[in-house]
Amino acid sequence: MKVNAADPGQTATDFTGGLGHSVADGAESIVTLATIGPDGPTGQFIDRSGILPW
């Protein structure tokens, strides 16, 4: 089992009053983790730009 975390950042929604980037941009990190293969990373925290420090 792999355990990773994604930060979508501030996404422009009704909740944020339209501030932030698009929902598609916010989903990039989530899609990246959802599509990693069996040899992919574990224990990582990522955003659209890459790996973030814990």
PDB file of N, CA, C, O and CB in Angstrom:
ATOM      1  N   MET A   1       0.840  -1.152   0.000  1.00  0.00           N
ATOM      2  CA  MET A   1       0.000   0.000   0.000  1.00  0.00           C
ATOM      3  C   MET A   1       0.902   1.237   0.000  1.00  0.00           C
ATOM      4  O   MET A   1       1.906   1.287   0.710  1.00  0.00           O
ATOM      5  CB  MET A   1      -0.964  -0.014   1.210  1.00  0.00           C
ATOM      6  N   LYS A   2       0.529   2.222  -0.801  1.00  0.00           N
ATOM      7  CA  LYS A   2       1.246   3.491  -0.878  1.00  0.00           C
ATOM      8  C   LYS A   2       0.454   4.560  -0.131  1.00  0.00           C
ATOM      9  O   LYS A   2      -0.775   4.597  -0.187  1.00  0.00           O
ATOM     10  CB  LYS A   2       1.481   3.910  -2.358  1.00  0.00           C
ATOM     11  N   VAL A   3       1.175   5.419   0.564  1.00  0.00           N
ATOM     12  CA  VAL A   3       0.537   6.529   1.273  1.00  0.00           C
ATOM     13  C   VAL A   3       1.228   7.812   0.835  1.00  0.00           C
ATOM     14  O   VAL A   3       2.407   8.015   1.121  1.00  0.00           O
ATOM     15  CB  VAL A   3       0.615   6.344   2.835  1.00  0.00           C
ATOM     16  N   ASN A   4       0.500   8.669   0.148  1.00  0.00           N
ATOM     17  CA  ASN A   4       0.987   9.957  -0.323  1.00  0.00           C
ATOM     18  C   ASN A   4      -0.079  11.004  -0.033  1.00  0.00           C
ATOM     19  O   ASN A   4      -1.234  10.669   0.234  1.00  0.00           O
ATOM     20  CB  ASN A   4       1.334   9.912  -1.844  1.00  0.00           C
ATOM     21  N   ALA A   5       0.310  12.264  -0.085  1.00  0.00           N
ATOM     22  CA  ALA A   5      -0.636  13.352   0.143  1.00  0.00           C
ATOM     23  C   ALA A   5      -0.469  14.398  -0.949  1.00  0.00           C
ATOM     24  O   ALA A   5       0.641  14.649  -1.419  1.00  0.00           O
ATOM     25  CB  ALA A   5      -0.432  13.986   1.546  1.00  0.00           C
ATOM     26  N   ALA A   6      -1.582  15.006  -1.348  1.00  0.00           N
ATOM     27  CA  ALA A   6      -1.561  16.041  -2.385  1.00  0.00           C
ATOM     28  C   ALA A   6      -2.166  17.331  -1.853  1.00  0.00           C
ATOM     29  O   ALA A   6      -3.172  17.320  -1.143  1.00  0.00           O
ATOM     30  CB  ALA A   6      -2.322  15.573  -3.643  1.00  0.00           C
ATOM     31  N   ASP A   7      -1.533  18.440  -2.213  1.00  0.00           N
ATOM     32  CA  ASP A   7      -2.047  19.764  -1.868  1.00  0.00           C
ATOM     33  C   ASP A   7      -2.526  20.423  -3.157  1.00  0.00           C
ATOM     34  O   ASP A   7      -1.707  20.785  -4.002  1.00  0.00           O
ATOM     35  CB  ASP A   7      -0.953  20.642  -1.147  1.00  0.00           C
ATOM     36  N   PRO A   8      -3.843  20.586  -3.324  1.00  0.00           N
ATOM     37  CA  PRO A   8      -4.330  21.200  -4.556  1.00  0.00           C
ATOM     38  C   PRO A   8      -4.126  22.709  -4.599  1.00  0.00           C
ATOM     39  O   PRO A   8      -4.315  23.326  -5.647  1.00  0.00           O
ATOM     40  CB  PRO A   8      -5.784  20.892  -4.731  1.00  0.00           C
ATOM     41  N   GLY A   9      -3.741  23.314  -3.471  1.00  0.00           N
ATOM     42  CA  GLY A   9      -3.569  24.766  -3.430  1.00  0.00           C
ATOM     43  C   GLY A   9      -4.916  25.469  -3.376  1.00  0.00           C
ATOM     44  O   GLY A   9      -5.962  24.829  -3.265  1.00  0.00           O
ATOM     45  N   GLN A  10      -4.876  26.781  -3.454  1.00  0.00           N
ATOM     46  CA  GLN A  10      -6.122  27.554  -3.421  1.00  0.00           C
ATOM     47  C   GLN A  10      -6.777  27.490  -4.789  1.00  0.00           C
ATOM     48  O   GLN A  10      -6.251  28.015  -5.771  1.00  0.00           O
ATOM     49  CB  GLN A  10      -5.861  29.033  -3.003  1.00  0.00           C
ATOM     50  N   THR A  11      -7.915  26.850  -4.840  1.00  0.00           N
ATOM     51  CA  THR A  11      -8.627  26.607  -6.087  1.00  0.00           C
ATOM     52  C   THR A  11      -9.850  27.514  -6.164  1.00  0.00           C
ATOM     53  O   THR A  11     -10.595  27.658  -5.195  1.00  0.00           O
ATOM     54  CB  THR A  11      -9.040  25.123  -6.205  1.00  0.00           C
ATOM     55  N   ALA A  12     -10.042  28.114  -7.319  1.00  0.00           N
ATOM     56  CA  ALA A  12     -11.156  29.060  -7.516  1.00  0.00           C
ATOM     57  C   ALA A  12     -12.489  28.317  -7.510  1.00  0.00           C
ATOM     58  O   ALA A  12     -12.855  27.652  -8.480  1.00  0.00           O
ATOM     59  CB  ALA A  12     -10.985  29.842  -8.848  1.00  0.00           C
ATOM     60  N   THR A  13     -13.195  28.444  -6.409  1.00  0.00           N
ATOM     61  CA  THR A  13     -14.523  27.845  -6.262  1.00  0.00           C
ATOM     62  C   THR A  13     -15.447  28.881  -5.612  1.00  0.00           C
ATOM     63  O   THR A  13     -15.014  29.985  -5.279  1.00  0.00           O
ATOM     64  CB  THR A  13     -14.463  26.521  -5.404  1.00  0.00           C
ATOM     65  N   ASP A  14     -16.686  28.525  -5.441  1.00  0.00           N
ATOM     66  CA  ASP A  14     -17.615  29.409  -4.731  1.00  0.00           C
ATOM     67  C   ASP A  14     -17.143  29.632  -3.291  1.00  0.00           C
ATOM     68  O   ASP A  14     -17.313  30.714  -2.729  1.00  0.00           O
ATOM     69  CB  ASP A  14     -19.047  28.816  -4.742  1.00  0.00           C
ATOM     70  N   PHE A  15     -16.552  28.598  -2.712  1.00  0.00           N
ATOM     71  CA  PHE A  15     -16.082  28.677  -1.327  1.00  0.00           C
ATOM     72  C   PHE A  15     -14.979  29.727  -1.163  1.00  0.00           C
ATOM     73  O   PHE A  15     -14.916  30.399  -0.133  1.00  0.00           O
ATOM     74  CB  PHE A  15     -15.571  27.309  -0.865  1.00  0.00           C
ATOM     75  N   THR A  16     -14.110  29.874  -2.171  1.00  0.00           N
ATOM     76  CA  THR A  16     -13.003  30.843  -2.095  1.00  0.00           C
ATOM     77  C   THR A  16     -13.364  32.168  -2.743  1.00  0.00           C
ATOM     78  O   THR A  16     -12.517  33.053  -2.858  1.00  0.00           O
ATOM     79  CB  THR A  16     -11.755  30.274  -2.759  1.00  0.00           C
ATOM     80  N   GLY A  17     -14.599  32.312  -3.163  1.00  0.00           N
ATOM     81  CA  GLY A  17     -15.006  33.546  -3.819  1.00  0.00           C
ATOM     82  C   GLY A  17     -14.366  33.720  -5.191  1.00  0.00           C
ATOM     83  O   GLY A  17     -14.211  34.844  -5.669  1.00  0.00           O
ATOM     84  N   GLY A  18     -13.999  32.618  -5.819  1.00  0.00           N
ATOM     85  CA  GLY A  18     -13.400  32.665  -7.153  1.00  0.00           C
ATOM     86  C   GLY A  18     -11.906  32.950  -7.157  1.00  0.00           C
ATOM     87  O   GLY A  18     -11.301  33.080  -8.222  1.00  0.00           O
ATOM     88  N   LEU A  19     -11.302  33.049  -5.964  1.00  0.00           N
ATOM     89  CA  LEU A  19      -9.860  33.313  -5.893  1.00  0.00           C
ATOM     90  C   LEU A  19      -9.071  32.016  -6.047  1.00  0.00           C
ATOM     91  O   LEU A  19      -9.484  30.968  -5.551  1.00  0.00           O
ATOM     92  CB  LEU A  19      -9.498  34.003  -4.558  1.00  0.00           C
ATOM     93  N   GLY A  20      -7.953  32.092  -6.725  1.00  0.00           N
ATOM     94  CA  GLY A  20      -7.084  30.931  -6.892  1.00  0.00           C
ATOM     95  C   GLY A  20      -7.051  30.457  -8.322  1.00  0.00           C
ATOM     96  O   GLY A  20      -7.597  31.088  -9.227  1.00  0.00           O
ATOM     97  N   HIS A  21      -6.391  29.317  -8.503  1.00  0.00           N
ATOM     98  CA  HIS A  21      -6.262  28.765  -9.851  1.00  0.00           C
ATOM     99  C   HIS A  21      -7.469  27.878 -10.187  1.00  0.00           C
ATOM    100  O   HIS A  21      -8.326  27.629  -9.338  1.00  0.00           O
ATOM    101  CB  HIS A  21      -4.947  27.959  -9.981  1.00  0.00           C
ATOM    102  N   SER A  22      -7.518  27.414 -11.420  1.00  0.00           N
ATOM    103  CA  SER A  22      -8.672  26.632 -11.874  1.00  0.00           C
ATOM    104  C   SER A  22      -8.744  25.280 -11.169  1.00  0.00           C
ATOM    105  O   SER A  22      -7.752  24.798 -10.622  1.00  0.00           O
ATOM    106  CB  SER A  22      -8.611  26.425 -13.389  1.00  0.00           C
ATOM    107  N   VAL A  23      -9.905  24.691 -11.191  1.00  0.00           N
ATOM    108  CA  VAL A  23     -10.105  23.363 -10.612  1.00  0.00           C
ATOM    109  C   VAL A  23      -9.228  22.352 -11.344  1.00  0.00           C
ATOM    110  O   VAL A  23      -8.665  21.459 -10.711  1.00  0.00           O
ATOM    111  CB  VAL A  23     -11.602  22.946 -10.684  1.00  0.00           C
ATOM    112  N   ALA A  24      -9.101  22.475 -12.658  1.00  0.00           N
ATOM    113  CA  ALA A  24      -8.244  21.562 -13.425  1.00  0.00           C
ATOM    114  C   ALA A  24      -6.804  21.653 -12.947  1.00  0.00           C
ATOM    115  O   ALA A  24      -6.138  20.629 -12.794  1.00  0.00           O
ATOM    116  CB  ALA A  24      -8.323  21.876 -14.932  1.00  0.00           C
ATOM    117  N   ASP A  25      -6.311  22.872 -12.707  1.00  0.00           N
ATOM    118  CA  ASP A  25      -4.949  23.035 -12.199  1.00  0.00           C
ATOM    119  C   ASP A  25      -4.824  22.441 -10.798  1.00  0.00           C
ATOM    120  O   ASP A  25      -3.810  21.820 -10.478  1.00  0.00           O
ATOM    121  CB  ASP A  25      -4.552  24.523 -12.185  1.00  0.00           C
ATOM    122  N   GLY A  26      -5.827  22.624  -9.976  1.00  0.00           N
ATOM    123  CA  GLY A  26      -5.812  22.071  -8.631  1.00  0.00           C
ATOM    124  C   GLY A  26      -5.827  20.553  -8.607  1.00  0.00           C
ATOM    125  O   GLY A  26      -5.312  19.938  -7.673  1.00  0.00           O
ATOM    126  N   ALA A  27      -6.408  19.953  -9.619  1.00  0.00           N
ATOM    127  CA  ALA A  27      -6.500  18.495  -9.691  1.00  0.00           C
ATOM    128  C   ALA A  27      -5.215  17.832 -10.173  1.00  0.00           C
ATOM    129  O   ALA A  27      -5.081  16.614 -10.059  1.00  0.00           O
ATOM    130  CB  ALA A  27      -7.628  18.106 -10.598  1.00  0.00           C
ATOM    131  N   GLU A  28      -4.270  18.594 -10.706  1.00  0.00           N
ATOM    132  CA  GLU A  28      -3.048  18.002 -11.271  1.00  0.00           C
ATOM    133  C   GLU A  28      -2.308  17.109 -10.283  1.00  0.00           C
ATOM    134  O   GLU A  28      -1.932  15.991 -10.635  1.00  0.00           O
ATOM    135  CB  GLU A  28      -2.120  19.095 -11.745  1.00  0.00           C
ATOM    136  N   SER A  29      -2.093  17.573  -9.064  1.00  0.00           N
ATOM    137  CA  SER A  29      -1.344  16.767  -8.091  1.00  0.00           C
ATOM    138  C   SER A  29      -2.125  15.517  -7.692  1.00  0.00           C
ATOM    139  O   SER A  29      -1.536  14.462  -7.455  1.00  0.00           O
ATOM    140  CB  SER A  29      -1.017  17.603  -6.842  1.00  0.00           C
ATOM    141  N   ILE A  30      -3.434  15.633  -7.619  1.00  0.00           N
ATOM    142  CA  ILE A  30      -4.268  14.486  -7.251  1.00  0.00           C
ATOM    143  C   ILE A  30      -4.242  13.435  -8.350  1.00  0.00           C
ATOM    144  O   ILE A  30      -4.131  12.241  -8.069  1.00  0.00           O
ATOM    145  CB  ILE A  30      -5.716  14.930  -6.977  1.00  0.00           C
ATOM    146  N   VAL A  31      -4.341  13.870  -9.591  1.00  0.00           N
ATOM    147  CA  VAL A  31      -4.284  12.938 -10.719  1.00  0.00           C
ATOM    148  C   VAL A  31      -2.910  12.275 -10.792  1.00  0.00           C
ATOM    149  O   VAL A  31      -2.804  11.081 -11.076  1.00  0.00           O
ATOM    150  CB  VAL A  31      -4.597  13.669 -12.045  1.00  0.00           C
ATOM    151  N   THR A  32      -1.863  13.051 -10.534  1.00  0.00           N
ATOM    152  CA  THR A  32      -0.509  12.484 -10.540  1.00  0.00           C
ATOM    153  C   THR A  32      -0.412  11.319  -9.567  1.00  0.00           C
ATOM    154  O   THR A  32       0.089  10.254  -9.926  1.00  0.00           O
ATOM    155  CB  THR A  32       0.532  13.560 -10.181  1.00  0.00           C
ATOM    156  N   LEU A  33      -0.883  11.510  -8.348  1.00  0.00           N
ATOM    157  CA  LEU A  33      -0.817  10.428  -7.365  1.00  0.00           C
ATOM    158  C   LEU A  33      -1.770   9.283  -7.693  1.00  0.00           C
ATOM    159  O   LEU A  33      -1.453   8.121  -7.440  1.00  0.00           O
ATOM    160  CB  LEU A  33      -1.127  10.966  -5.983  1.00  0.00           C
ATOM    161  N   ALA A  34      -2.915   9.596  -8.246  1.00  0.00           N
ATOM    162  CA  ALA A  34      -3.895   8.547  -8.569  1.00  0.00           C
ATOM    163  C   ALA A  34      -3.427   7.646  -9.705  1.00  0.00           C
ATOM    164  O   ALA A  34      -3.923   6.529  -9.853  1.00  0.00           O
ATOM    165  CB  ALA A  34      -5.230   9.176  -8.938  1.00  0.00           C
ATOM    166  N   THR A  35      -2.496   8.110 -10.492  1.00  0.00           N
ATOM    167  CA  THR A  35      -2.058   7.334 -11.662  1.00  0.00           C
ATOM    168  C   THR A  35      -0.644   6.783 -11.531  1.00  0.00           C
ATOM    169  O   THR A  35      -0.079   6.317 -12.521  1.00  0.00           O
ATOM    170  CB  THR A  35      -2.138   8.188 -12.898  1.00  0.00           C
ATOM    171  N   ILE A  36      -0.050   6.824 -10.329  1.00  0.00           N
ATOM    172  CA  ILE A  36       1.287   6.250 -10.182  1.00  0.00           C
ATOM    173  C   ILE A  36       1.209   4.737 -10.303  1.00  0.00           C
ATOM    174  O   ILE A  36       0.209   4.118  -9.939  1.00  0.00           O
ATOM    175  CB  ILE A  36       1.917   6.654  -8.828  1.00  0.00           C
ATOM    176  N   GLY A  37       2.257   4.169 -10.810  1.00  0.00           N
ATOM    177  CA  GLY A  37       2.310   2.725 -10.998  1.00  0.00           C
ATOM    178  C   GLY A  37       2.715   2.000  -9.724  1.00  0.00           C
ATOM    179  O   GLY A  37       2.957   2.629  -8.694  1.00  0.00           O
ATOM    180  N   PRO A  38       2.786   0.681  -9.796  1.00  0.00           N
ATOM    181  CA  PRO A  38       3.131  -0.116  -8.621  1.00  0.00           C
ATOM    182  C   PRO A  38       4.531   0.178  -8.079  1.00  0.00           C
ATOM    183  O   PRO A  38       4.796  -0.053  -6.899  1.00  0.00           O
ATOM    184  CB  PRO A  38       3.024  -1.577  -8.957  1.00  0.00           C
ATOM    185  N   ASP A  39       5.416   0.678  -8.916  1.00  0.00           N
ATOM    186  CA  ASP A  39       6.763   1.016  -8.468  1.00  0.00           C
ATOM    187  C   ASP A  39       6.898   2.494  -8.123  1.00  0.00           C
ATOM    188  O   ASP A  39       8.011   2.986  -7.940  1.00  0.00           O
ATOM    189  CB  ASP A  39       7.773   0.643  -9.532  1.00  0.00           C
ATOM    190  N   GLY A  40       5.779   3.206  -8.033  1.00  0.00           N
ATOM    191  CA  GLY A  40       5.786   4.631  -7.762  1.00  0.00           C
ATOM    192  C   GLY A  40       6.167   4.957  -6.330  1.00  0.00           C
ATOM    193  O   GLY A  40       6.359   4.060  -5.509  1.00  0.00           O
ATOM    194  N   PRO A  41       6.277   6.241  -6.035  1.00  0.00           N
ATOM    195  CA  PRO A  41       6.730   6.674  -4.718  1.00  0.00           C
ATOM    196  C   PRO A  41       5.688   6.455  -3.626  1.00  0.00           C
ATOM    197  O   PRO A  41       4.501   6.269  -3.897  1.00  0.00           O
ATOM    198  CB  PRO A  41       7.107   8.127  -4.765  1.00  0.00           C
ATOM    199  N   THR A  42       6.160   6.482  -2.405  1.00  0.00           N
ATOM    200  CA  THR A  42       5.297   6.459  -1.235  1.00  0.00           C
ATOM    201  C   THR A  42       5.871   7.422  -0.201  1.00  0.00           C
ATOM    202  O   THR A  42       7.072   7.689  -0.204  1.00  0.00           O
ATOM    203  CB  THR A  42       5.166   5.014  -0.653  1.00  0.00           C
ATOM    204  N   GLY A  43       5.033   7.936   0.671  1.00  0.00           N
ATOM    205  CA  GLY A  43       5.490   8.845   1.715  1.00  0.00           C
ATOM    206  C   GLY A  43       5.822  10.232   1.212  1.00  0.00           C
ATOM    207  O   GLY A  43       6.658  10.922   1.796  1.00  0.00           O
ATOM    208  N   GLN A  44       5.174  10.650   0.130  1.00  0.00           N
ATOM    209  CA  GLN A  44       5.469  11.967  -0.421  1.00  0.00           C
ATOM    210  C   GLN A  44       4.287  12.919  -0.248  1.00  0.00           C
ATOM    211  O   GLN A  44       3.131  12.501  -0.180  1.00  0.00           O
ATOM    212  CB  GLN A  44       5.836  11.851  -1.898  1.00  0.00           C
ATOM    213  N   PHE A  45       4.605  14.186  -0.179  1.00  0.00           N
ATOM    214  CA  PHE A  45       3.623  15.264  -0.112  1.00  0.00           C
ATOM    215  C   PHE A  45       3.913  16.144  -1.322  1.00  0.00           C
ATOM    216  O   PHE A  45       4.998  16.717  -1.419  1.00  0.00           O
ATOM    217  CB  PHE A  45       3.702  16.081   1.267  1.00  0.00           C
ATOM    218  N   ILE A  46       2.953  16.260  -2.253  1.00  0.00           N
ATOM    219  CA  ILE A  46       3.210  16.975  -3.496  1.00  0.00           C
ATOM    220  C   ILE A  46       2.172  18.054  -3.757  1.00  0.00           C
ATOM    221  O   ILE A  46       1.068  18.032  -3.212  1.00  0.00           O
ATOM    222  CB  ILE A  46       3.243  16.007  -4.655  1.00  0.00           C
ATOM    223  N   ASP A  47       2.560  19.004  -4.610  1.00  0.00           N
ATOM    224  CA  ASP A  47       1.623  19.967  -5.176  1.00  0.00           C
ATOM    225  C   ASP A  47       1.889  20.016  -6.675  1.00  0.00           C
ATOM    226  O   ASP A  47       2.588  19.154  -7.209  1.00  0.00           O
ATOM    227  CB  ASP A  47       1.772  21.393  -4.512  1.00  0.00           C
ATOM    228  N   ARG A  48       1.338  21.015  -7.355  1.00  0.00           N
ATOM    229  CA  ARG A  48       1.497  21.111  -8.817  1.00  0.00           C
ATOM    230  C   ARG A  48       2.952  21.239  -9.232  1.00  0.00           C
ATOM    231  O   ARG A  48       3.315  20.851 -10.343  1.00  0.00           O
ATOM    232  CB  ARG A  48       0.714  22.297  -9.353  1.00  0.00           C
ATOM    233  N   SER A  49       3.788  21.776  -8.358  1.00  0.00           N
ATOM    234  CA  SER A  49       5.185  22.025  -8.696  1.00  0.00           C
ATOM    235  C   SER A  49       6.105  20.855  -8.391  1.00  0.00           C
ATOM    236  O   SER A  49       7.243  20.823  -8.859  1.00  0.00           O
ATOM    237  CB  SER A  49       5.667  23.230  -7.966  1.00  0.00           C
ATOM    238  N   GLY A  50       5.631  19.905  -7.620  1.00  0.00           N
ATOM    239  CA  GLY A  50       6.459  18.736  -7.277  1.00  0.00           C
ATOM    240  C   GLY A  50       6.405  18.409  -5.808  1.00  0.00           C
ATOM    241  O   GLY A  50       5.418  18.696  -5.130  1.00  0.00           O
ATOM    242  N   ILE A  51       7.472  17.808  -5.317  1.00  0.00           N
ATOM    243  CA  ILE A  51       7.534  17.323  -3.944  1.00  0.00           C
ATOM    244  C   ILE A  51       7.715  18.492  -2.972  1.00  0.00           C
ATOM    245  O   ILE A  51       8.531  19.388  -3.192  1.00  0.00           O
ATOM    246  CB  ILE A  51       8.682  16.307  -3.782  1.00  0.00           C
ATOM    247  N   LEU A  52       6.928  18.456  -1.891  1.00  0.00           N
ATOM    248  CA  LEU A  52       7.003  19.462  -0.829  1.00  0.00           C
ATOM    249  C   LEU A  52       7.665  18.833   0.394  1.00  0.00           C
ATOM    250  O   LEU A  52       7.540  17.629   0.614  1.00  0.00           O
ATOM    251  CB  LEU A  52       5.581  20.015  -0.471  1.00  0.00           C
ATOM    252  N   PRO A  53       8.370  19.640   1.190  1.00  0.00           N
ATOM    253  CA  PRO A  53       8.937  19.092   2.428  1.00  0.00           C
ATOM    254  C   PRO A  53       7.831  18.834   3.447  1.00  0.00           C
ATOM    255  O   PRO A  53       6.832  19.553   3.472  1.00  0.00           O
ATOM    256  CB  PRO A  53       9.997  20.055   3.018  1.00  0.00           C
ATOM    257  N   TRP A  54       7.998  17.837   4.266  1.00  0.00           N
ATOM    258  CA  TRP A  54       7.048  17.531   5.324  1.00  0.00           C
ATOM    259  C   TRP A  54       7.197  18.537   6.372  1.00  0.00           C
ATOM    260  O   TRP A  54       6.492  18.488   7.381  1.00  0.00           O
ATOM    261  CB  TRP A  54       7.234  16.140   5.889  1.00  0.00           C
TER     262      TRP A  54
END
